[in-house]
Amino acid sequence: IGFLLVNHTCVSDFLWFLPALIYVYAVFFVLEKKGITKKMYFLVPLLFIAGVLLRELPEFIDGMPSLFSKAYLCRNWLFVGLPFFMTGHYIRNNEEQLTTKISDISLILIMLISTAEAVVADMLHVQKALYIGTFFAVVSLFVFSLKKEGKIKSGKIAYLGAEYSLYVYIFHVMVKNVLTKIFSTGIFASVSEMLVPVMPFIVFALSLFASAVYVYLKKFLKTKLRREK
């Protein structure tokens, strides 16, 4: 029931994204067929705020059932997947208006302030599943990228994103768990505290490397199978 309704998977908490994306595509297909996609933009803030409240209110209300403390109740296709997907759709449909009316300085400030909010929220252990600042930071980054489309040479970065981003997302949990095990025992335990600030970068780099190896091996095997045929 948890998997079907809110994309909860026993494999990894982070892999909710994959079934959630399928659900979002299905909902979007129906909205497009009905011709009401643009009329449903108002759901974006409502669903996102509902998800935040659903996750955070139990922290301040005594007697709430333990079920409400589960992150997957708000981090799923409905409260995260659909709002972010529809936001991207809105940005693309209103690209010209957004990129001409919002200045670069405004977008950069929003990104910095929103990121700071998410960092502070993490340090204070609030907004455990959904960082409000992340939403605004991502939207600002997308609009900023559209403004600079064609002006910044990002061919290699775009290639890495298109080719490896999905696998980085899937592998990073495994990489993080392995590093946690390594740095929690033996001689590495003494330096684990010093590595905390740079650990996200280490995890990303190793995940990117693992993704590159995986993609290379997949292409190599496909080529070999074609030749054998």
CNS distance restraints for C-alpha pairs under 8 A (distance, minus, plus):
assign (resid   1 and name CA) (resid   5 and name CA) 5.93 0.50 0.50
assign (resid   2 and name CA) (resid   6 and name CA) 5.52 0.50 0.50
assign (resid   2 and name CA) (resid   7 and name CA) 6.36 0.50 0.50
assign (resid   2 and name CA) (resid   8 and name CA) 5.29 0.50 0.50
assign (resid   2 and name CA) (resid   9 and name CA) 7.82 0.50 0.50
assign (resid   3 and name CA) (resid   7 and name CA) 4.25 0.50 0.50
assign (resid   3 and name CA) (resid   8 and name CA) 4.41 0.50 0.50
assign (resid   3 and name CA) (resid   9 and name CA) 5.84 0.50 0.50
assign (resid   4 and name CA) (resid   8 and name CA) 7.74 0.50 0.50
assign (resid   6 and name CA) (resid  20 and name CA) 7.84 0.50 0.50
assign (resid   6 and name CA) (resid  72 and name CA) 6.44 0.50 0.50
assign (resid   6 and name CA) (resid  73 and name CA) 6.33 0.50 0.50
assign (resid   6 and name CA) (resid  75 and name CA) 7.82 0.50 0.50
assign (resid   6 and name CA) (resid  76 and name CA) 5.29 0.50 0.50
assign (resid   6 and name CA) (resid  77 and name CA) 6.75 0.50 0.50
assign (resid   6 and name CA) (resid  78 and name CA) 7.76 0.50 0.50
assign (resid   7 and name CA) (resid  16 and name CA) 5.09 0.50 0.50
assign (resid   7 and name CA) (resid  17 and name CA) 7.71 0.50 0.50
assign (resid   7 and name CA) (resid  19 and name CA) 6.04 0.50 0.50
assign (resid   7 and name CA) (resid  20 and name CA) 5.96 0.50 0.50
assign (resid   7 and name CA) (resid  72 and name CA) 7.38 0.50 0.50
assign (resid   7 and name CA) (resid  76 and name CA) 5.92 0.50 0.50
assign (resid   7 and name CA) (resid  77 and name CA) 7.17 0.50 0.50
assign (resid   8 and name CA) (resid  13 and name CA) 7.01 0.50 0.50
assign (resid   8 and name CA) (resid  16 and name CA) 5.85 0.50 0.50
assign (resid   8 and name CA) (resid  72 and name CA) 5.99 0.50 0.50
assign (resid   8 and name CA) (resid  76 and name CA) 7.87 0.50 0.50
assign (resid   9 and name CA) (resid  13 and name CA) 6.36 0.50 0.50
assign (resid   9 and name CA) (resid  15 and name CA) 6.94 0.50 0.50
assign (resid   9 and name CA) (resid  16 and name CA) 6.22 0.50 0.50
assign (resid  11 and name CA) (resid  15 and name CA) 7.36 0.50 0.50
assign (resid  12 and name CA) (resid  16 and name CA) 7.67 0.50 0.50
assign (resid  12 and name CA) (resid 173 and name CA) 7.95 0.50 0.50
assign (resid  13 and name CA) (resid  72 and name CA) 7.83 0.50 0.50
assign (resid  14 and name CA) (resid 170 and name CA) 7.89 0.50 0.50
assign (resid  14 and name CA) (resid 173 and name CA) 7.50 0.50 0.50
assign (resid  15 and name CA) (resid  19 and name CA) 7.89 0.50 0.50
assign (resid  15 and name CA) (resid 170 and name CA) 7.05 0.50 0.50
assign (resid  16 and name CA) (resid  20 and name CA) 6.06 0.50 0.50
assign (resid  16 and name CA) (resid  75 and name CA) 7.96 0.50 0.50
assign (resid  16 and name CA) (resid  76 and name CA) 6.63 0.50 0.50
assign (resid  17 and name CA) (resid  21 and name CA) 5.98 0.50 0.50
assign (resid  17 and name CA) (resid  76 and name CA) 7.30 0.50 0.50
assign (resid  17 and name CA) (resid  77 and name CA) 7.70 0.50 0.50
assign (resid  17 and name CA) (resid  81 and name CA) 7.70 0.50 0.50
assign (resid  18 and name CA) (resid  22 and name CA) 6.79 0.50 0.50
assign (resid  19 and name CA) (resid  23 and name CA) 6.48 0.50 0.50
assign (resid  20 and name CA) (resid  24 and name CA) 6.20 0.50 0.50
assign (resid  20 and name CA) (resid  76 and name CA) 6.09 0.50 0.50
assign (resid  20 and name CA) (resid  77 and name CA) 4.40 0.50 0.50
assign (resid  20 and name CA) (resid  81 and name CA) 6.42 0.50 0.50
assign (resid  21 and name CA) (resid  25 and name CA) 6.19 0.50 0.50
assign (resid  21 and name CA) (resid  77 and name CA) 6.77 0.50 0.50
assign (resid  21 and name CA) (resid  81 and name CA) 6.69 0.50 0.50
assign (resid  22 and name CA) (resid  26 and name CA) 6.30 0.50 0.50
assign (resid  23 and name CA) (resid  27 and name CA) 6.24 0.50 0.50
assign (resid  23 and name CA) (resid  77 and name CA) 6.39 0.50 0.50
assign (resid  24 and name CA) (resid  28 and name CA) 5.99 0.50 0.50
assign (resid  24 and name CA) (resid  77 and name CA) 6.16 0.50 0.50
assign (resid  24 and name CA) (resid  78 and name CA) 7.92 0.50 0.50
assign (resid  24 and name CA) (resid  81 and name CA) 6.45 0.50 0.50
assign (resid  24 and name CA) (resid  82 and name CA) 5.73 0.50 0.50
assign (resid  24 and name CA) (resid  85 and name CA) 7.62 0.50 0.50
assign (resid  25 and name CA) (resid  29 and name CA) 6.00 0.50 0.50
assign (resid  26 and name CA) (resid  30 and name CA) 6.48 0.50 0.50
assign (resid  27 and name CA) (resid  31 and name CA) 6.30 0.50 0.50
assign (resid  28 and name CA) (resid  32 and name CA) 6.08 0.50 0.50
assign (resid  28 and name CA) (resid  37 and name CA) 7.40 0.50 0.50
assign (resid  29 and name CA) (resid  33 and name CA) 6.14 0.50 0.50
assign (resid  30 and name CA) (resid  34 and name CA) 6.15 0.50 0.50
assign (resid  31 and name CA) (resid  35 and name CA) 6.03 0.50 0.50
assign (resid  31 and name CA) (resid  36 and name CA) 5.44 0.50 0.50
assign (resid  31 and name CA) (resid  37 and name CA) 5.06 0.50 0.50
assign (resid  32 and name CA) (resid  36 and name CA) 6.35 0.50 0.50
assign (resid  32 and name CA) (resid  37 and name CA) 5.63 0.50 0.50
assign (resid  36 and name CA) (resid  40 and name CA) 6.44 0.50 0.50
assign (resid  37 and name CA) (resid  41 and name CA) 7.15 0.50 0.50
assign (resid  38 and name CA) (resid  90 and name CA) 7.70 0.50 0.50
assign (resid  40 and name CA) (resid  44 and name CA) 7.91 0.50 0.50
assign (resid  41 and name CA) (resid  86 and name CA) 6.74 0.50 0.50
assign (resid  41 and name CA) (resid  87 and name CA) 7.66 0.50 0.50
assign (resid  41 and name CA) (resid  90 and name CA) 7.30 0.50 0.50
assign (resid  42 and name CA) (resid  46 and name CA) 7.00 0.50 0.50
assign (resid  43 and name CA) (resid  47 and name CA) 5.78 0.50 0.50
assign (resid  43 and name CA) (resid  83 and name CA) 7.15 0.50 0.50
assign (resid  44 and name CA) (resid  48 and name CA) 6.21 0.50 0.50
assign (resid  44 and name CA) (resid  82 and name CA) 7.50 0.50 0.50
assign (resid  44 and name CA) (resid  83 and name CA) 4.44 0.50 0.50
assign (resid  44 and name CA) (resid  84 and name CA) 7.44 0.50 0.50
assign (resid  44 and name CA) (resid  86 and name CA) 6.73 0.50 0.50
assign (resid  44 and name CA) (resid  87 and name CA) 6.80 0.50 0.50
assign (resid  45 and name CA) (resid  49 and name CA) 5.91 0.50 0.50
assign (resid  45 and name CA) (resid  83 and name CA) 7.22 0.50 0.50
assign (resid  46 and name CA) (resid  50 and name CA) 6.01 0.50 0.50
assign (resid  47 and name CA) (resid  51 and name CA) 6.15 0.50 0.50
assign (resid  47 and name CA) (resid  78 and name CA) 7.11 0.50 0.50
assign (resid  47 and name CA) (resid  79 and name CA) 5.14 0.50 0.50
assign (resid  47 and name CA) (resid  80 and name CA) 7.72 0.50 0.50
assign (resid  47 and name CA) (resid  83 and name CA) 6.48 0.50 0.50
assign (resid  48 and name CA) (resid  52 and name CA) 6.40 0.50 0.50
assign (resid  48 and name CA) (resid  79 and name CA) 5.34 0.50 0.50
assign (resid  48 and name CA) (resid  80 and name CA) 6.37 0.50 0.50
assign (resid  48 and name CA) (resid  83 and name CA) 6.22 0.50 0.50
assign (resid  49 and name CA) (resid  53 and name CA) 6.14 0.50 0.50
assign (resid  50 and name CA) (resid  54 and name CA) 5.96 0.50 0.50
assign (resid  50 and name CA) (resid  79 and name CA) 7.10 0.50 0.50
assign (resid  51 and name CA) (resid  55 and name CA) 6.34 0.50 0.50
assign (resid  51 and name CA) (resid  73 and name CA) 7.91 0.50 0.50
assign (resid  51 and name CA) (resid  74 and name CA) 4.69 0.50 0.50
assign (resid  51 and name CA) (resid  75 and name CA) 7.36 0.50 0.50
assign (resid  51 and name CA) (resid  79 and name CA) 5.08 0.50 0.50
assign (resid  51 and name CA) (resid  80 and name CA) 7.44 0.50 0.50
assign (resid  51 and name CA) (resid 130 and name CA) 7.76 0.50 0.50
assign (resid  52 and name CA) (resid  56 and name CA) 6.02 0.50 0.50
assign (resid  52 and name CA) (resid  74 and name CA) 7.04 0.50 0.50
assign (resid  52 and name CA) (resid 127 and name CA) 7.14 0.50 0.50
assign (resid  52 and name CA) (resid 129 and name CA) 7.75 0.50 0.50
assign (resid  52 and name CA) (resid 130 and name CA) 6.09 0.50 0.50
assign (resid  52 and name CA) (resid 132 and name CA) 7.84 0.50 0.50
assign (resid  53 and name CA) (resid  57 and name CA) 5.49 0.50 0.50
assign (resid  54 and name CA) (resid  58 and name CA) 7.39 0.50 0.50
assign (resid  54 and name CA) (resid  68 and name CA) 7.27 0.50 0.50
assign (resid  54 and name CA) (resid  73 and name CA) 7.67 0.50 0.50
assign (resid  54 and name CA) (resid  74 and name CA) 6.49 0.50 0.50
assign (resid  55 and name CA) (resid  59 and name CA) 7.90 0.50 0.50
assign (resid  55 and name CA) (resid  68 and name CA) 6.88 0.50 0.50
assign (resid  55 and name CA) (resid  69 and name CA) 6.45 0.50 0.50
assign (resid  55 and name CA) (resid  70 and name CA) 7.61 0.50 0.50
assign (resid  55 and name CA) (resid  71 and name CA) 6.71 0.50 0.50
assign (resid  55 and name CA) (resid  73 and name CA) 7.48 0.50 0.50
assign (resid  55 and name CA) (resid  74 and name CA) 6.20 0.50 0.50
assign (resid  55 and name CA) (resid 127 and name CA) 7.56 0.50 0.50
assign (resid  55 and name CA) (resid 128 and name CA) 7.59 0.50 0.50
assign (resid  55 and name CA) (resid 129 and name CA) 6.98 0.50 0.50
assign (resid  56 and name CA) (resid  60 and name CA) 7.39 0.50 0.50
assign (resid  56 and name CA) (resid 126 and name CA) 7.50 0.50 0.50
assign (resid  56 and name CA) (resid 127 and name CA) 6.28 0.50 0.50
assign (resid  56 and name CA) (resid 128 and name CA) 7.58 0.50 0.50
assign (resid  57 and name CA) (resid  61 and name CA) 6.20 0.50 0.50
assign (resid  58 and name CA) (resid  62 and name CA) 7.14 0.50 0.50
assign (resid  58 and name CA) (resid  64 and name CA) 5.81 0.50 0.50
assign (resid  58 and name CA) (resid  68 and name CA) 6.51 0.50 0.50
assign (resid  58 and name CA) (resid  69 and name CA) 6.55 0.50 0.50
assign (resid  59 and name CA) (resid  69 and name CA) 7.80 0.50 0.50
assign (resid  64 and name CA) (resid  68 and name CA) 6.97 0.50 0.50
assign (resid  65 and name CA) (resid  69 and name CA) 7.78 0.50 0.50
assign (resid  66 and name CA) (resid  70 and name CA) 7.45 0.50 0.50
assign (resid  68 and name CA) (resid  73 and name CA) 7.12 0.50 0.50
assign (resid  71 and name CA) (resid  75 and name CA) 6.00 0.50 0.50
assign (resid  71 and name CA) (resid 128 and name CA) 7.86 0.50 0.50
assign (resid  71 and name CA) (resid 129 and name CA) 5.82 0.50 0.50
assign (resid  72 and name CA) (resid  76 and name CA) 6.09 0.50 0.50
assign (resid  74 and name CA) (resid  78 and name CA) 7.82 0.50 0.50
assign (resid  74 and name CA) (resid  79 and name CA) 5.63 0.50 0.50
assign (resid  74 and name CA) (resid  80 and name CA) 7.23 0.50 0.50
assign (resid  74 and name CA) (resid 129 and name CA) 7.47 0.50 0.50
assign (resid  75 and name CA) (resid  79 and name CA) 6.26 0.50 0.50
assign (resid  75 and name CA) (resid  80 and name CA) 5.70 0.50 0.50
assign (resid  75 and name CA) (resid 129 and name CA) 6.71 0.50 0.50
assign (resid  75 and name CA) (resid 130 and name CA) 7.41 0.50 0.50
assign (resid  76 and name CA) (resid  80 and name CA) 5.64 0.50 0.50
assign (resid  76 and name CA) (resid  81 and name CA) 6.19 0.50 0.50
assign (resid  77 and name CA) (resid  81 and name CA) 4.26 0.50 0.50
assign (resid  77 and name CA) (resid  82 and name CA) 5.79 0.50 0.50
assign (resid  78 and name CA) (resid  82 and name CA) 5.45 0.50 0.50
assign (resid  78 and name CA) (resid  83 and name CA) 7.46 0.50 0.50
assign (resid  79 and name CA) (resid  83 and name CA) 6.52 0.50 0.50
assign (resid  80 and name CA) (resid  84 and name CA) 6.15 0.50 0.50
assign (resid  81 and name CA) (resid  85 and name CA) 6.01 0.50 0.50
assign (resid  82 and name CA) (resid  86 and name CA) 5.90 0.50 0.50
assign (resid  83 and name CA) (resid  87 and name CA) 6.00 0.50 0.50
assign (resid  84 and name CA) (resid  88 and name CA) 6.31 0.50 0.50
assign (resid  84 and name CA) (resid 135 and name CA) 7.92 0.50 0.50
assign (resid  85 and name CA) (resid  89 and name CA) 6.39 0.50 0.50
assign (resid  86 and name CA) (resid  90 and name CA) 6.10 0.50 0.50
assign (resid  87 and name CA) (resid  91 and name CA) 6.17 0.50 0.50
assign (resid  87 and name CA) (resid 139 and name CA) 7.73 0.50 0.50
assign (resid  88 and name CA) (resid  92 and name CA) 6.26 0.50 0.50
assign (resid  88 and name CA) (resid 139 and name CA) 7.94 0.50 0.50
assign (resid  89 and name CA) (resid  93 and name CA) 6.20 0.50 0.50
assign (resid  90 and name CA) (resid  94 and name CA) 6.07 0.50 0.50
assign (resid  91 and name CA) (resid  95 and name CA) 5.44 0.50 0.50
assign (resid  91 and name CA) (resid  98 and name CA) 7.42 0.50 0.50
assign (resid  91 and name CA) (resid 143 and name CA) 7.23 0.50 0.50
assign (resid  94 and name CA) (resid  98 and name CA) 6.15 0.50 0.50
assign (resid  95 and name CA) (resid  99 and name CA) 5.98 0.50 0.50
assign (resid  95 and name CA) (resid 143 and name CA) 7.64 0.50 0.50
assign (resid  95 and name CA) (resid 146 and name CA) 7.49 0.50 0.50
assign (resid  96 and name CA) (resid 100 and name CA) 6.13 0.50 0.50
assign (resid  97 and name CA) (resid 101 and name CA) 6.05 0.50 0.50
assign (resid  98 and name CA) (resid 102 and name CA) 5.95 0.50 0.50
assign (resid  98 and name CA) (resid 143 and name CA) 6.98 0.50 0.50
assign (resid  99 and name CA) (resid 103 and name CA) 7.64 0.50 0.50
assign (resid  99 and name CA) (resid 143 and name CA) 6.36 0.50 0.50
assign (resid  99 and name CA) (resid 144 and name CA) 7.46 0.50 0.50
assign (resid  99 and name CA) (resid 146 and name CA) 6.98 0.50 0.50
assign (resid  99 and name CA) (resid 147 and name CA) 5.47 0.50 0.50
assign (resid 102 and name CA) (resid 106 and name CA) 6.59 0.50 0.50
assign (resid 102 and name CA) (resid 107 and name CA) 7.03 0.50 0.50
assign (resid 103 and name CA) (resid 107 and name CA) 6.44 0.50 0.50
assign (resid 104 and name CA) (resid 108 and name CA) 6.17 0.50 0.50
assign (resid 104 and name CA) (resid 144 and name CA) 6.79 0.50 0.50
assign (resid 105 and name CA) (resid 109 and name CA) 6.10 0.50 0.50
assign (resid 106 and name CA) (resid 110 and name CA) 6.15 0.50 0.50
assign (resid 107 and name CA) (resid 111 and name CA) 6.18 0.50 0.50
assign (resid 107 and name CA) (resid 140 and name CA) 5.34 0.50 0.50
assign (resid 107 and name CA) (resid 141 and name CA) 7.32 0.50 0.50
assign (resid 107 and name CA) (resid 143 and name CA) 7.79 0.50 0.50
assign (resid 107 and name CA) (resid 144 and name CA) 6.50 0.50 0.50
assign (resid 108 and name CA) (resid 112 and name CA) 6.21 0.50 0.50
assign (resid 108 and name CA) (resid 140 and name CA) 7.47 0.50 0.50
assign (resid 109 and name CA) (resid 113 and name CA) 6.02 0.50 0.50
assign (resid 110 and name CA) (resid 114 and name CA) 5.79 0.50 0.50
assign (resid 110 and name CA) (resid 136 and name CA) 7.06 0.50 0.50
assign (resid 110 and name CA) (resid 137 and name CA) 6.46 0.50 0.50
assign (resid 110 and name CA) (resid 140 and name CA) 6.65 0.50 0.50
assign (resid 111 and name CA) (resid 115 and name CA) 5.96 0.50 0.50
assign (resid 111 and name CA) (resid 136 and name CA) 7.04 0.50 0.50
assign (resid 111 and name CA) (resid 137 and name CA) 4.43 0.50 0.50
assign (resid 111 and name CA) (resid 138 and name CA) 7.59 0.50 0.50
assign (resid 111 and name CA) (resid 140 and name CA) 6.07 0.50 0.50
assign (resid 111 and name CA) (resid 141 and name CA) 6.85 0.50 0.50
assign (resid 112 and name CA) (resid 116 and name CA) 6.11 0.50 0.50
assign (resid 112 and name CA) (resid 137 and name CA) 7.52 0.50 0.50
assign (resid 113 and name CA) (resid 117 and name CA) 6.21 0.50 0.50
assign (resid 113 and name CA) (resid 133 and name CA) 7.70 0.50 0.50
assign (resid 114 and name CA) (resid 118 and name CA) 6.40 0.50 0.50
assign (resid 114 and name CA) (resid 132 and name CA) 7.75 0.50 0.50
assign (resid 114 and name CA) (resid 133 and name CA) 4.06 0.50 0.50
assign (resid 114 and name CA) (resid 134 and name CA) 6.32 0.50 0.50
assign (resid 114 and name CA) (resid 136 and name CA) 6.12 0.50 0.50
assign (resid 114 and name CA) (resid 137 and name CA) 5.33 0.50 0.50
assign (resid 115 and name CA) (resid 119 and name CA) 6.27 0.50 0.50
assign (resid 115 and name CA) (resid 133 and name CA) 5.77 0.50 0.50
assign (resid 115 and name CA) (resid 134 and name CA) 6.40 0.50 0.50
assign (resid 115 and name CA) (resid 137 and name CA) 6.24 0.50 0.50
assign (resid 116 and name CA) (resid 120 and name CA) 6.12 0.50 0.50
assign (resid 116 and name CA) (resid 133 and name CA) 7.59 0.50 0.50
assign (resid 117 and name CA) (resid 121 and name CA) 6.01 0.50 0.50
assign (resid 117 and name CA) (resid 132 and name CA) 7.73 0.50 0.50
assign (resid 117 and name CA) (resid 133 and name CA) 5.41 0.50 0.50
assign (resid 118 and name CA) (resid 122 and name CA) 6.15 0.50 0.50
assign (resid 118 and name CA) (resid 131 and name CA) 5.45 0.50 0.50
assign (resid 118 and name CA) (resid 132 and name CA) 6.88 0.50 0.50
assign (resid 118 and name CA) (resid 133 and name CA) 5.09 0.50 0.50
assign (resid 118 and name CA) (resid 134 and name CA) 6.34 0.50 0.50
assign (resid 119 and name CA) (resid 123 and name CA) 6.24 0.50 0.50
assign (resid 120 and name CA) (resid 124 and name CA) 6.12 0.50 0.50
assign (resid 121 and name CA) (resid 125 and name CA) 5.92 0.50 0.50
assign (resid 121 and name CA) (resid 126 and name CA) 5.13 0.50 0.50
assign (resid 121 and name CA) (resid 127 and name CA) 6.19 0.50 0.50
assign (resid 121 and name CA) (resid 131 and name CA) 7.28 0.50 0.50
assign (resid 122 and name CA) (resid 126 and name CA) 6.18 0.50 0.50
assign (resid 122 and name CA) (resid 127 and name CA) 7.24 0.50 0.50
assign (resid 122 and name CA) (resid 128 and name CA) 7.19 0.50 0.50
assign (resid 127 and name CA) (resid 131 and name CA) 5.49 0.50 0.50
assign (resid 127 and name CA) (resid 132 and name CA) 7.55 0.50 0.50
assign (resid 130 and name CA) (resid 134 and name CA) 7.88 0.50 0.50
assign (resid 131 and name CA) (resid 135 and name CA) 7.19 0.50 0.50
assign (resid 132 and name CA) (resid 136 and name CA) 7.19 0.50 0.50
assign (resid 133 and name CA) (resid 137 and name CA) 6.04 0.50 0.50
assign (resid 134 and name CA) (resid 138 and name CA) 5.98 0.50 0.50
assign (resid 135 and name CA) (resid 139 and name CA) 6.33 0.50 0.50
assign (resid 136 and name CA) (resid 140 and name CA) 6.06 0.50 0.50
assign (resid 137 and name CA) (resid 141 and name CA) 6.09 0.50 0.50
assign (resid 138 and name CA) (resid 142 and name CA) 6.19 0.50 0.50
assign (resid 139 and name CA) (resid 143 and name CA) 6.30 0.50 0.50
assign (resid 140 and name CA) (resid 144 and name CA) 6.00 0.50 0.50
assign (resid 141 and name CA) (resid 145 and name CA) 6.04 0.50 0.50
assign (resid 142 and name CA) (resid 146 and name CA) 6.28 0.50 0.50
assign (resid 143 and name CA) (resid 147 and name CA) 6.31 0.50 0.50
assign (resid 144 and name CA) (resid 148 and name CA) 6.40 0.50 0.50
assign (resid 145 and name CA) (resid 149 and name CA) 5.93 0.50 0.50
assign (resid 148 and name CA) (resid 152 and name CA) 6.13 0.50 0.50
assign (resid 154 and name CA) (resid 158 and name CA) 5.89 0.50 0.50
assign (resid 155 and name CA) (resid 159 and name CA) 6.09 0.50 0.50
assign (resid 156 and name CA) (resid 160 and name CA) 6.18 0.50 0.50
assign (resid 157 and name CA) (resid 161 and name CA) 6.16 0.50 0.50
assign (resid 158 and name CA) (resid 162 and name CA) 6.13 0.50 0.50
assign (resid 159 and name CA) (resid 163 and name CA) 5.87 0.50 0.50
assign (resid 160 and name CA) (resid 164 and name CA) 5.54 0.50 0.50
assign (resid 160 and name CA) (resid 165 and name CA) 7.01 0.50 0.50
assign (resid 161 and name CA) (resid 165 and name CA) 4.92 0.50 0.50
assign (resid 163 and name CA) (resid 215 and name CA) 7.96 0.50 0.50
assign (resid 164 and name CA) (resid 168 and name CA) 6.07 0.50 0.50
assign (resid 164 and name CA) (resid 208 and name CA) 6.96 0.50 0.50
assign (resid 164 and name CA) (resid 211 and name CA) 5.82 0.50 0.50
assign (resid 164 and name CA) (resid 212 and name CA) 6.78 0.50 0.50
assign (resid 164 and name CA) (resid 215 and name CA) 7.70 0.50 0.50
assign (resid 165 and name CA) (resid 169 and name CA) 6.23 0.50 0.50
assign (resid 166 and name CA) (resid 170 and name CA) 6.41 0.50 0.50
assign (resid 167 and name CA) (resid 171 and name CA) 5.85 0.50 0.50
assign (resid 167 and name CA) (resid 207 and name CA) 7.83 0.50 0.50
assign (resid 167 and name CA) (resid 208 and name CA) 7.91 0.50 0.50
assign (resid 167 and name CA) (resid 211 and name CA) 5.41 0.50 0.50
assign (resid 168 and name CA) (resid 172 and name CA) 5.72 0.50 0.50
assign (resid 168 and name CA) (resid 204 and name CA) 7.33 0.50 0.50
assign (resid 168 and name CA) (resid 207 and name CA) 5.17 0.50 0.50
assign (resid 168 and name CA) (resid 208 and name CA) 5.61 0.50 0.50
assign (resid 168 and name CA) (resid 210 and name CA) 7.82 0.50 0.50
assign (resid 168 and name CA) (resid 211 and name CA) 5.94 0.50 0.50
assign (resid 169 and name CA) (resid 173 and name CA) 7.68 0.50 0.50
assign (resid 170 and name CA) (resid 174 and name CA) 7.90 0.50 0.50
assign (resid 171 and name CA) (resid 175 and name CA) 6.25 0.50 0.50
assign (resid 171 and name CA) (resid 207 and name CA) 5.71 0.50 0.50
assign (resid 171 and name CA) (resid 210 and name CA) 7.42 0.50 0.50
assign (resid 171 and name CA) (resid 211 and name CA) 7.42 0.50 0.50
assign (resid 172 and name CA) (resid 176 and name CA) 5.94 0.50 0.50
assign (resid 172 and name CA) (resid 203 and name CA) 6.32 0.50 0.50
assign (resid 172 and name CA) (resid 204 and name CA) 6.74 0.50 0.50
assign (resid 172 and name CA) (resid 207 and name CA) 5.29 0.50 0.50
assign (resid 173 and name CA) (resid 177 and name CA) 6.17 0.50 0.50
assign (resid 174 and name CA) (resid 178 and name CA) 6.19 0.50 0.50
assign (resid 175 and name CA) (resid 179 and name CA) 6.19 0.50 0.50
assign (resid 175 and name CA) (resid 203 and name CA) 6.20 0.50 0.50
assign (resid 175 and name CA) (resid 206 and name CA) 7.13 0.50 0.50
assign (resid 175 and name CA) (resid 207 and name CA) 6.53 0.50 0.50
assign (resid 176 and name CA) (resid 180 and name CA) 6.06 0.50 0.50
assign (resid 176 and name CA) (resid 203 and name CA) 5.99 0.50 0.50
assign (resid 177 and name CA) (resid 181 and name CA) 6.31 0.50 0.50
assign (resid 178 and name CA) (resid 182 and name CA) 6.28 0.50 0.50
assign (resid 179 and name CA) (resid 183 and name CA) 6.00 0.50 0.50
assign (resid 180 and name CA) (resid 184 and name CA) 5.99 0.50 0.50
assign (resid 181 and name CA) (resid 185 and name CA) 6.91 0.50 0.50
assign (resid 182 and name CA) (resid 186 and name CA) 7.83 0.50 0.50
assign (resid 182 and name CA) (resid 188 and name CA) 6.87 0.50 0.50
assign (resid 182 and name CA) (resid 189 and name CA) 7.91 0.50 0.50
assign (resid 183 and name CA) (resid 188 and name CA) 4.86 0.50 0.50
assign (resid 183 and name CA) (resid 189 and name CA) 4.90 0.50 0.50
assign (resid 183 and name CA) (resid 191 and name CA) 7.71 0.50 0.50
assign (resid 183 and name CA) (resid 192 and name CA) 5.56 0.50 0.50
assign (resid 184 and name CA) (resid 188 and name CA) 6.97 0.50 0.50
assign (resid 184 and name CA) (resid 189 and name CA) 4.96 0.50 0.50
assign (resid 184 and name CA) (resid 192 and name CA) 7.23 0.50 0.50
assign (resid 185 and name CA) (resid 189 and name CA) 5.19 0.50 0.50
assign (resid 187 and name CA) (resid 191 and name CA) 7.94 0.50 0.50
assign (resid 188 and name CA) (resid 192 and name CA) 6.27 0.50 0.50
assign (resid 189 and name CA) (resid 193 and name CA) 7.89 0.50 0.50
assign (resid 191 and name CA) (resid 195 and name CA) 6.51 0.50 0.50
assign (resid 192 and name CA) (resid 196 and name CA) 6.49 0.50 0.50
assign (resid 195 and name CA) (resid 199 and name CA) 5.73 0.50 0.50
assign (resid 196 and name CA) (resid 200 and name CA) 7.97 0.50 0.50
assign (resid 198 and name CA) (resid 202 and name CA) 6.43 0.50 0.50
assign (resid 199 and name CA) (resid 203 and name CA) 6.06 0.50 0.50
assign (resid 200 and name CA) (resid 204 and name CA) 6.09 0.50 0.50
assign (resid 201 and name CA) (resid 205 and name CA) 6.07 0.50 0.50
assign (resid 202 and name CA) (resid 206 and name CA) 6.17 0.50 0.50
assign (resid 203 and name CA) (resid 207 and name CA) 5.96 0.50 0.50
assign (resid 204 and name CA) (resid 208 and name CA) 6.00 0.50 0.50
assign (resid 205 and name CA) (resid 209 and name CA) 6.22 0.50 0.50
assign (resid 206 and name CA) (resid 210 and name CA) 6.11 0.50 0.50
assign (resid 207 and name CA) (resid 211 and name CA) 6.05 0.50 0.50
assign (resid 208 and name CA) (resid 212 and name CA) 6.16 0.50 0.50
assign (resid 209 and name CA) (resid 213 and name CA) 6.27 0.50 0.50
assign (resid 210 and name CA) (resid 214 and name CA) 6.13 0.50 0.50
assign (resid 211 and name CA) (resid 215 and name CA) 6.09 0.50 0.50
assign (resid 212 and name CA) (resid 216 and name CA) 6.05 0.50 0.50
assign (resid 213 and name CA) (resid 217 and name CA) 6.10 0.50 0.50
assign (resid 214 and name CA) (resid 218 and name CA) 6.09 0.50 0.50
assign (resid 215 and name CA) (resid 219 and name CA) 6.19 0.50 0.50
assign (resid 216 and name CA) (resid 220 and name CA) 6.00 0.50 0.50
assign (resid 217 and name CA) (resid 221 and name CA) 6.04 0.50 0.50
assign (resid 218 and name CA) (resid 222 and name CA) 6.21 0.50 0.50
assign (resid 219 and name CA) (resid 223 and name CA) 6.11 0.50 0.50
assign (resid 220 and name CA) (resid 224 and name CA) 6.17 0.50 0.50
assign (resid 221 and name CA) (resid 225 and name CA) 6.10 0.50 0.50
assign (resid 222 and name CA) (resid 226 and name CA) 6.25 0.50 0.50
assign (resid 223 and name CA) (resid 227 and name CA) 6.33 0.50 0.50
assign (resid 224 and name CA) (resid 228 and name CA) 6.27 0.50 0.50
assign (resid 225 and name CA) (resid 229 and name CA) 6.30 0.50 0.50
